[in-house]
Amino acid sequence: MQVKMYNVVLIADDNYASYAAVTLQSLFETNKTLYFHIYLISCGFSQINTQKIIKVCRKVNAEFDLITVNASELDDFENIGEWSKFTFLKLFIPSKLPLILDKVLYLDVDLLVVDRLQECFDLDLTGYAIAGVEDCPSCISHKERCHIPQESPYINSGFMLINLEEWRKADSQHLFLKFINENKDRMKINDQDVINSVFANKIYSLHLRYNVTNHCYGLHYNVIAKHLQQWREARRHPAIIHFTNWNKPWLFETCHEYKSLYKKYLSYISSGEVVPENERRDYLLKVKNSIKYIFVKFVDMFRLYGK
């Protein structure tokens, strides 16, 4: 009997190799009954780091392919938007993955998978180019800036289920480059602006639990009114924890509810080597972070379960 394979693609360089391994470790740990083929797209990935990823994949019999892109292929994306030009590697997904694939799940490497994803994997994307979670609360202003209809979602591109047939069609018509060339001055969020603009009205909006970003935490959590109920459900039963913006779990100074789980997975793949981390052992800062975490957690619990 042929085993169903679920295809996943990540983008990383050597600086993010350990974090990519953590993301995969969490995916495998929470989806033990599924079989995966992992693709990693990079402009530079050492043999040592390639073996690190292979080792994580081999534990669960997942297949792995490294796809190398020449950095010169990104020359057209220099000095566009507010992020690194390497974020535009997401636009290379349709041309770099095997043509036999019709659907793939894209994962940023600063996230944890904390629940099963089969329901999302099996989503029928007929008539849609992509499925993702609205990037609230900034989605409203981003849509205005990019001239995207308000009824079309503006998703966070860190977690995407991709209809490769639709993406290949857009790529063959040079729609990605066309949008960039015509909108360089107004672009801010790099690949995310391109994806949401090119595929406007072809985006399936997923529940917030599939991309719980830092906007969903803290004393000033930011969700728009229509997402408030989803926010409560996502915080209670998240599927993806996405460490967006400054709150990265590998940094000593940061405070996040899922930081301890992240470091647990990091310890699984570190194999004794020094994992990139800010190890500034400031005792007062550690106490301050602990107090902050307890206070924020108390406020969170009141919001989630209080009246």
C-alpha positions in Angstrom: 0.0 0.0 0.0 1.4 3.4 -1.0 2.0 5.7 1.9 0.6 9.2 1.6 3.5 11.8 1.8 2.9 15.3 3.1 5.2 17.9 1.6 6.7 20.7 3.6 9.1 23.5 2.5 11.3 25.7 4.7 13.8 28.5 3.9 16.9 29.0 5.9 20.6 29.7 5.8 23.4 28.6 8.1 22.5 31.2 10.7 19.0 29.7 11.1 19.9 26.0 10.7 19.4 25.1 14.4 16.0 26.9 14.4 14.9 25.1 11.2 15.8 21.8 13.0 13.7 22.8 16.0 10.7 23.6 13.8 11.0 20.2 12.1 11.4 18.5 15.5 8.2 20.0 16.7 6.4 19.1 13.5 7.4 15.5 13.8 6.7 15.3 17.5 3.1 16.5 17.1 2.3 14.6 13.9 3.7 11.2 14.5 1.3 9.3 12.3 2.1 11.3 9.2 5.0 10.8 6.7 6.8 13.8 5.4 9.0 14.9 2.5 11.0 18.0 3.6 12.4 20.5 1.2 14.7 23.3 2.4 15.5 26.2 0.0 18.7 28.1 0.8 21.4 30.3 -0.8 23.9 28.8 1.5 23.8 25.7 3.7 26.9 24.0 5.0 27.4 20.2 4.9 27.4 20.2 8.7 24.0 21.8 8.9 22.7 19.7 6.1 23.6 16.6 8.1 21.9 18.1 11.2 18.6 18.4 9.3 19.0 15.0 7.8 19.6 13.5 11.2 16.3 15.1 12.5 14.4 13.8 9.5 16.0 10.3 9.6 14.6 9.7 13.1 11.1 9.7 11.7 11.9 8.3 8.3 11.1 11.6 6.6 12.7 12.3 3.2 14.8 15.4 2.8 16.0 17.5 -0.2 18.2 20.6 0.0 17.5 23.0 -2.9 20.2 25.6 -3.4 19.5 28.9 -5.1 22.3 31.1 -6.4 22.3 34.4 -4.5 22.6 36.2 -7.8 19.1 35.2 -8.6 18.0 37.7 -5.9 19.7 40.6 -7.5 16.3 42.0 -8.7 15.1 42.2 -5.1 17.8 44.4 -3.7 16.8 47.3 -1.5 13.0 46.6 -1.7 10.8 46.7 1.4 11.9 46.7 5.0 13.1 43.1 5.3 16.0 41.1 3.9 16.0 40.3 0.1 16.2 36.6 1.1 12.6 36.7 2.2 11.8 36.8 -1.5 13.0 33.2 -1.7 9.4 32.3 -1.0 8.6 33.4 -4.5 11.0 30.7 -5.8 8.9 27.9 -4.3 6.9 27.1 -7.5 9.9 27.0 -9.8 12.3 25.1 -7.5 10.0 22.3 -6.2 9.4 19.2 -8.3 6.7 19.7 -10.9 5.0 16.5 -9.7 3.9 18.3 -6.5 0.5 20.0 -6.4 0.4 21.2 -2.8 3.0 22.1 -0.2 3.0 23.5 3.4 5.4 26.4 3.9 6.8 26.9 7.5 8.9 29.8 8.7 11.8 28.6 10.9 10.9 30.8 13.9 7.8 28.8 14.8 6.7 25.7 16.8 4.1 23.1 15.7 2.1 22.3 18.8 -0.8 20.3 17.4 -1.8 18.0 14.6 -1.9 19.5 11.1 -3.6 16.8 9.1 -6.9 18.7 8.8 -5.0 21.7 7.4 -2.9 19.5 5.1 -6.0 17.9 3.6 -7.8 21.1 2.9 -9.2 21.3 -0.6 -7.6 24.4 -2.3 -9.7 24.2 -5.5 -10.3 27.8 -6.5 -7.7 29.1 -4.1 -4.0 29.8 -4.5 -3.1 29.8 -0.9 -4.5 29.2 2.6 -3.1 31.2 5.6 -4.0 33.3 8.7 -4.8 36.9 8.5 -1.9 39.1 9.7 -3.9 41.0 12.3 -4.1 43.8 13.3 -1.9 45.3 10.6 -3.8 43.6 7.8 -6.2 46.6 7.4 -3.4 49.1 6.8 -1.4 46.7 4.6 -4.4 46.2 2.3 -4.9 49.9 2.0 -1.2 50.4 1.2 -1.1 47.6 -1.4 -4.5 48.5 -2.9 -5.9 45.0 -1.9 -9.7 44.7 -1.6 -10.7 44.8 2.1 -12.8 41.6 1.6 -9.7 39.7 0.6 -7.5 38.4 3.5 -4.0 39.7 4.0 -2.2 36.7 5.5 1.0 36.3 7.4 3.3 34.4 5.0 5.0 32.4 7.8 2.5 29.6 7.6 1.0 28.9 4.2 -0.7 25.9 2.5 0.2 26.5 -1.2 -1.6 25.5 -4.3 1.5 25.0 -6.5 -0.5 24.9 -9.8 -1.8 28.5 -9.1 1.6 29.7 -8.0 3.3 28.2 -11.1 0.7 29.9 -13.3 1.4 33.3 -11.6 5.1 32.7 -11.9 4.9 31.8 -15.6 3.0 35.0 -16.2 5.7 37.0 -14.3 3.1 38.3 -11.9 5.4 38.4 -8.9 8.0 40.5 -10.7 5.4 42.7 -12.3 3.9 43.6 -9.0 7.3 44.4 -7.5 8.4 46.5 -10.4 5.2 48.5 -10.3 5.0 48.9 -6.5 8.6 49.2 -5.2 7.9 52.5 -3.5 5.0 51.4 -1.4 6.3 47.9 -0.5 7.2 47.2 3.1 6.6 43.6 4.0 8.5 42.1 1.0 7.3 38.7 -0.1 4.1 39.1 2.0 3.0 42.2 0.0 3.6 40.4 -3.2 1.8 37.2 -2.3 -1.3 38.9 -0.9 -1.5 41.3 -3.8 -1.0 38.8 -6.6 -3.4 36.3 -5.1 -6.1 38.8 -3.9 -9.5 37.1 -3.7 -7.8 33.6 -4.1 -6.8 33.3 -0.4 -8.5 30.8 2.0 -8.6 32.3 5.5 -7.5 29.8 8.1 -8.4 29.9 11.8 -6.1 32.1 13.9 -4.8 28.9 15.8 -2.7 28.1 12.7 -0.5 31.1 13.2 -0.5 32.5 16.7 1.9 35.4 16.5 3.3 37.7 19.2 0.4 40.0 18.6 -1.8 37.5 20.4 0.2 37.8 23.6 1.1 40.5 26.2 -0.7 43.3 27.9 -1.7 44.9 24.7 -2.7 42.0 22.5 -3.7 43.1 19.1 -6.5 41.4 17.2 -9.3 43.0 15.2 -12.9 42.7 16.4 -13.9 39.9 14.0 -11.0 37.7 15.3 -11.7 38.1 19.0 -13.4 34.8 19.4 -10.8 33.1 17.3 -8.1 34.7 19.5 -9.6 33.0 22.6 -9.8 29.6 20.8 -6.3 30.0 19.4 -4.8 30.8 22.8 -6.4 27.8 24.4 -5.8 25.4 21.6 -3.0 26.7 19.3 -1.6 24.6 16.4 1.3 27.0 15.4 3.2 29.3 17.7 5.0 31.9 15.6 7.7 33.9 17.4 7.3 37.0 15.2 9.1 40.3 15.6 11.6 40.8 18.5 10.4 38.0 20.8 12.6 35.2 19.7 12.7 32.2 22.2 16.4 31.6 21.7 17.2 35.1 23.1 18.0 35.2 26.8 16.2 38.5 27.4 12.8 37.5 25.9 9.8 36.2 27.7 7.2 33.9 26.0 4.8 31.3 27.2 6.3 28.7 24.9 10.0 29.6 25.4 10.6 26.5 27.7 9.1 24.2 25.1 11.2 25.7 22.4 14.4 25.3 24.4 13.4 21.7 25.1 13.3 21.0 21.4 16.5 22.9 20.9 18.2 20.6 23.4 17.1 17.6 21.4 19.0 18.7 18.3 21.9 20.6 19.8 24.0 17.5 20.3 26.3 19.3 22.7 27.4 22.1 20.4 27.0 25.7 21.2 23.6 26.8 19.8 23.4 30.5 18.7 21.9 32.3 21.7 22.5 35.5 23.7 23.9 34.0 26.9 24.2 37.3 28.9 23.6 36.0 32.4 22.3 39.1 34.0 20.6 37.9 37.2 18.5 41.1 37.7 17.3 40.8 34.1 16.4 37.2 34.7 14.4 38.2 37.8 12.7 41.0 35.9 11.7 38.7 33.1 10.3 36.2 35.6 8.1 38.9 37.3 7.0 40.2 33.9 6.1 36.7 32.8 4.0 36.0 35.9 2.2 39.4 35.6 1.5 39.0 31.9 0.3 35.4 32.4 -2.1 36.5 35.1 -3.6 39.1 32.8 -3.8 36.6 29.9 -5.7 34.1 32.1 -8.1 36.8 33.2 -8.8 37.7 29.5 -9.1 34.1 28.4 -11.2 32.7 31.1 -12.7 35.7 33.0 -16.0 37.3 32.2 
